[in-house]
């Protein structure tokens, strides 16, 4: 039996404009500039304020219609909404209180030989037959950015057969690896593990008693050495503490990642452009938004003239009507984009201003121990915005401070209670933990249990497991691995 019923549903949906605005907010300065260039290229109705000083500007206070899929007749378009009698562009009457860095700063990058190409070039110094060269070049191509060959030799033999049609043996590959690849510069490249990498470097140095002992220790007691079982090493090799110190010092001079030391590896260093700047002026904090986030945009005068021409025309042909539809779409898009940029600027400033005042003591002093507990919801509640909006600002934006350029999300942290019941930032506890470990006796490093007791004495009652978690987050090893002779 068929039934008909009427249902009412209340749905919340983001409009395409809102989604685009969220994407714009998330973009850091450099990515925003690329997005801006793309929009200007795609929308001829959008102009910058740099080219024509007398450019005709739009009155952006007018709301534009979101037509959706509704069919609109040319006669229904109110052209007056798109035209303005104001001959002075709005960007001329605005004062942008942003940092003075309007000049485009492009960092030139030096061209050079890539890491792998350099290694291949060095193979030309050896006498190799056609098969040996092909195997050597394949091995060089298998070296990662750290300088290691991480794959098993048998896998390389199989790949040589399938991809290069070279049928060889493991013994032959190992021979070429040791006799040629391990002699390439920087010394240590092509090693299959850390042990082999260190031994290769030591064997390429001038032979001394200390280096010979270091090679012997690495070859026969590598696990004891890396785990710092010094007593076992002293007994096994019948050496003194001073001799072991010399070995430790010699191995410490070696490079565990020879590939990363290559200066010409053509990796482009990431250039961080701060989105905000915080300065201390007369004892007060001053916040500015990078002016590259505040471009001077306006609607093209040429497009306004096209609309004027259509409005003044007595006979309106079909081609003219089609043109005015196209112009309206471009003008709507231009007006929306300009409005979205203004909303983006306002959102960024409001959010960062709230963060700055929440962490006021830190920005005045630079002392990380003065960072207050702060979560996304704290800022979202203060500025009456959604948590996701604050997250978009915090995750990808940088702020230039008197103490260096910082990622904004670094100022957020959970809270814990101290012995007086006050909320303190976990960052404050981590900083104290880091200081305690830095000042410990390296001959007898503090265990997590002892660190927990010391923090309790300082007024931070946290468990041993929490100490271990914070220590790992600080990338600090356990007590045994921090031990020195």
N, C-alpha and C positions, 0 to 999 in steps of 0.2 A: 504493500500500500504506500503510495507516494504522499509525502507531507511537505508542506511549506511552512517555514518559520522565519521570524525576523529576529536577528541577533545584533546587539550593539557591543562593539569591542572598542576599548580605549587602548591605543597603541602609541608608544613613543618611538619615533624614528628620527635618526639624524638626517638632515637634508644634505645634499651634495656639497652645498656651501659650507656647512658646519664641519663636515669631514675634511674638506680642503683646508679650513682654518686650523683644525687640530694638527694637520700635517705641517702647515706653515710654522706653527708654534714650536713643533718638535725640531725643526731644522736649526742647526748652529749657523753662525754668520756666513761662513764660506759656502755651505750648501744652500743657504737662503739666496745668496748672490747668484748662484747658478740657476736656481728656480726663477729668480727675477728675470735673468737674461732670456730664459726659455719662454716665459710669458710674454715678454716684449717682442720676441721674434714671432710668436704665434698669433699675437693680437695686434694688428696694425692700428687699432684705435687707442692703444696705450703708448704714451710718450714719456720720456724722462724730461726733467726740467732743465737739462744742461744745454740743449741745442738752440732753442729759440727763447730769447728773453721776453718776447711779447706773445708767447703762446697763450692761446685762449683756454682757460681752465673751466672745468665743470663745477657746477654747484652740487657738491656731493651730499648736501643735506636732503635732497629729494630722494625718496624711496623708489627703487626700481621694482617692476613687477616680475614675479617669478611665474612665467607663463606655463611652465611644465609642458604638457602635451595639448593644451587648449589651442584651438585654431584662432588666430587673430587676423582681423582685416586691417589693411593698411590705414583705412580711415579711422580705426579705433586707437591708433597710436597717437598719444598726446606728445607731439614733437616739442612743445614748449618745455616739457619736463627735462629734455635733454639739452636745451639751450640756456645760456646765462647771459644777462646783460652786464655782468661784472667784467670790465675789461682788465682788471688787475688779477693775475693768477693768485690762487690762495697760497701757493708755496712761497710767494714773495712776502706775504704778510705773516708768515709763521716764524717763530723763533725756536730752533731745534737745540735744546740743551743737551747735546751729546758730546762725546769726547772728540777732540780735534784730530781725527785721523781720516780725513776725507780722501787723501791720496791713495790710489790703488797701489798696494805693495805686493809685487810679485817677486817671489824668491827664485833666483836663477839656479838651476841645477847643473852641475858639471857632468858632461858626458864622459863615459869611461868604459873600460872593458868589464864585462860581467865576470862574476866569480868563476863560473863554470868555463867560460870562454878563456879566461886566463890560464886555468888548469890545462885545457886542451892545447893552448899555444905552447905551454911548457913541454908537452909531449914531443914537440918537434926537436928538442935537444937530445932525444934518445934515438938510437938506431933500432927501429922496429920494422918487422916485415908487415905485410898487409893485414894478416890475421891478428897479429899481436897489437897493432895500432887500433883495429876495430874493437878488440876486447878492452884495451886500455881506455879508449874513448867511451865505451859503454859503462865501464866502472866509474869514470869521472862523472858521467851523466847521472849515476846512481847516488852520488854524494849529496847529502842534504845541506841545508844552510848552515848547520853547525859544523860541518866538515866530516860527518860520519857516513859510513855505509851501513844502514840498519838492516838490510835484507840478508837472508842466508845465502851462502855461496851456491848451493844447489838450485835455489830459485833463480839466481842470476844466470846459471848455466842453461836452465830451461828457457829463460827469456831470450838469451842469445840465439838459441836454436829456432825459436818461434818467430822472433821479430827481425833478427839480422841474418838468419840462415847460416849461422856459424855454429858448427858442432864441435864442442871442446869438452874438457874434463874439469872437475873441481880443482885438481892439482895444478893444471895449467893456469886457471884463473887466479888462484892464490899466488902462484909464482909471479905473474905479471903485476898483481896487486902489491906484493912486497918489494919487487925489484924496481918498479917504475913509479906506480901511483904514490907509494909511501915516501918517495923521494921528492915529490912536488912541494912547492912552497905555497902557503905556509906549512911548515913541518907539522905532521900529525894528521893531515887530511887523509881520508880514505880508511881511517881506523874503524874497526867494527865494534869497539866498545871503549870505555874510558881507560881501562887498564892498558890496552894496546896503544891508545893515543899517547898516554904519558910515557910509556916505554920507548916509543918511536922518537919522541922529542929528546929524551935523555940520551939515547944512542947516537943521536945526531950532534950532540955537544962534545966538546973535548973531554976525553976520558980522565976522570979523577977518582980518588978513593971513595969520596962521598957519593959521587954519581954511580959508581959501580955497586956500592952498597944499596943505593936507592933502587936500582934496577933489580937487584936480587930480592929486595923486600917486596917490590911490586909483583915480580914474577912468581914468588913462592908464598907470599903471605898478604896478598892484596886485601882480602876480607878483614884480616886483623888490622891492617893499616886504615882502611876507610871507616871502620867502626871504632877506631882509636883505642884498641886494646894494647896500650903501650907496655904494660907489664909483660904480656906474652911475647911482644916483639923483642924486648930487652933480654928475656930468657932464651928465646929461640935463636937469636943471632949473637948472643954473648957480647953485647955492646953497652956502652955507657949512655946515660941520659943526654950528655952533650952531643954524642955522635948521632943519637936519634933526633935531637933538635936540628942538627945540620941537615940530616936527610929530609926532615919535615920542611925546612926552609927551602931546600933545593927543589922539592916537588911542588911547593907552593908557588914557585916562580913560573911553573909551566902553565900552558893555556889549555883548559879542559874543552874549549870550543874553538878550535883553530879557524873554522870557517867564518865565524862571526867577527874575527879580527881583520878580515880582508876589507881594506878601505874602498876598493873599487867595485863593490858588489852591486852597485847601481840601485840600491834600495833608497827610495826617496823618503827622507825623514819627514815625519808628519809635522806640518806647521800649524801650531795652535793659535787661532785668532780669538782673543778674549771677547766674549759677548758683552761683558760689563766691566766697568772699572770702578774700584772703590779707593778713594783717597782720603787722607786725614787732613782737613783744612781747619786751622785754629781749634784743634782739639775735638772737632766734630767730623763724623763720617759723611762723605759726599759720594753719591752714587750716580754714575752716568751710563747710558746705553751706547754701545759702539755705533757711531753715526752711519756705518755701512748697513745697519738694520733699519735706517730711516731714509730711504731713497725719495727723491723729489719726483713724484709721478703726477701726471694729469692726462686728461682725455685729449686726443689729437684734435687740433683746430680744424684740420682738413675734414675730419668726419663731421664736425659741427657744421661746417660750410655745406657739406653734402646734404645734411638734413634741412638746412635753410633753403637750399636750392629746391628741394622736393616740396617744402612748405609753400614756397613762392610760385611754384610752377602751376599754371592754370590747367594744363592737360597732363594727366598722370597715366603714363603707359604701363603695361604689365611689367616691362623690364625695370621701370622706376620703382614699382611696388616691390618687386623681388629684391631690388637693391636696398630699399629702406628696411625690409625684414632683416637682411644681412647686417646692415649698419646697426640696427637696434640690438641684435644679438651681441655684436662686438662691443657696443657701448655699455650694455648691461654687464658683460664680463669684465670690462675695464673698470667700471664703477665699483663692482663687487670686489675686485682684486685690490684696488686702492683702499677700500674700506677694510678689507681683511688685513692688510698690512698695518693699518692704524690700530686695529684691534690686537694684532700680534704685538706691536710695540707696547701698548698699554698693559697687556697681560704679562709680558716679560718684566716690565718695570715694576708693576705692582707686586708680582711674585718675589722678585729679587729684593725689593725694598723690605718686604716682610721678613725674608730670611736674614737680611742684614741687621734689622732691628732685633730679631730673636737672638742672633749671635753677636750682639753689639760689643760685648767685652772682648771677644776673640778678635774681631776686626780692628779694635783699638790697640791691642797689645800683641797679637800674633801668638799668644800662648795657647797651645792646643788643650791645655788642662782647663781652660776657661770655656771650652765648647760645651754648650748646654745640650741636654737631651732634646732631640727634635725629630719628629716623624712627619711624613707627608701630610697627615691629617691635621697636624697642628697648624701648618701654613694654610692649608685648604680652608679650615674653619675661620682663620683670621681674614682672609680675602674673599670669602664667600664664593669659592670656586670648587670645582670637582677635584678629587684627589688625582685623577688621571691627568688633568691639566698641569698640576704642580709637578707630577712625575715627568711629563714631557719637557718641562722647563729644566728640571734638575738633572736629568739623565744625560743630556747632550750639550750643556752650556758650560762655559768657563768664565771665571771672573778674575780680573787682574787686581791683586791686592798689594800693599806695601811688602808683603812677605812671600810674593811669588804668585804665579798663575795657578788657580785651583779649579778642579772640577766641582761644580756646585753640589752634586750628590754626596761629596765627601763630608759636607757639613751636617748630614743627617745621621743620627745614631739612636739606638734604643737607650732606655734609662734603667738604672739600677739604684737601689737604696743603699746609702752608706750607713755606718753605725749610728748616726744621729737621725736616721729616718729621712734624710734629704735625697731627692732625685739627683743622680749624677750621670753624666754621659759615659757610655761604655768606651768611648774614645779617650776619655780622661784616664780611665783605669788602664787601658792598653798603653798609654804613654808612660804611666808610672811603672807598669810591668816592664816595658822596654828599657827604662832607665835603671831599674833594679838589676836586670840581666846584664846590662852594659857595665855596671860597676861591680859585678860579682868577681870573686877570685876564680880565675879560669883554670887553676889547678884543681879546685874543688867546686865546680859549678853547682848551682842550686837546683834541686829537683823541683818538680811541680808542687809537691807537698810542702816543701820549704817556702816556695814562692807564695803559696796560698796563705801560709802563716804570716809572712812578712806583710802581705797586702791587708790581712786582718788587723795587724798591729797599726797599719797606716789608716785604718778606718774603713776598709773596703772588704766586708765579709763575703768572699766568694769561694766557691768550692774548688777542689783540685781539678775536677773535670772542666770547669769553666776556665781555669788558668791554662790548661792544655789547649782548649779551643782558641783562646785569645793568642797564645804563643804561636800556634800554627797559622793563624790569620796574619800575624806579624812576620811570618816566614822565618821563625827562629827554631833551630833544632832542639832536640831533647838534651838534657844535661850531659849525657855521656858524649854526645857529638860536639858539645861546646868545650870539651876538656882540652887543655893545652899542657905541654910538658913544663 
